[in-house]
Amino acid sequence: MKEYIERRAEEVARYIVRSNATVRETAKRFGISKSTVHKDITERLLKIDPVLAKEARKVLEINKSERHIRGGMATRAKYLNSVPGCRGTRKKL
């Protein structure tokens, strides 16, 4: 494996562990694709630094388990800000 790929994989993992970042946030921060972030953590880093890979993987698993909540919050915010008269509560029938 090329040295710059190993370095990137370690930097990406350290960033994820330090900031509890999602794959999407990490990809944007490093200017790489989400697929590359995922491959760096799940495959490449295991060969370079298994302990760091395990820590990063743990953060990604937590983020994965919470993503449905973040999606719901984003949808709610979208409608609260864009739909006139919407206050985020249901009307009683």
Summary of the structure (lengths in Angstrom):
residues: 93
radius of gyration: 17.8
end to end distance: 62.8
largest distance: 63.6
contacts: 231
relative contact order: 0.13
helix: 78%
strand: 0%
